[in-house]
Amino acid sequence: MDFKRVLIIILAIVFFIVLVQNFQPINVEFLFWEVEVPQIIMLFLSALLGFLICYIWLHIRGRRRRR
């Protein structure tokens, strides 16, 4: 296996450990809404949103360079 895959696997394991340790409920306020959700959900959604933004950004940047 190459270095990149090993690093991704290690980071995924560390992220999973952090998720499992955070089950307590938190209050989330967004504009006019207030919701109580488990912290694990917010951590997962935040990581997913960050991954999607990075993926889209790199995809758009890659298209500009090919033109």
Buried (B, 14 or more C-beta within 10 A) or exposed (E): EEEEEEEEEEEEEEEEEEBEEBEEEBEBEEEEEEEEEEBBBBBBEEEEEEEEEEEEEEEEEEEEEEE
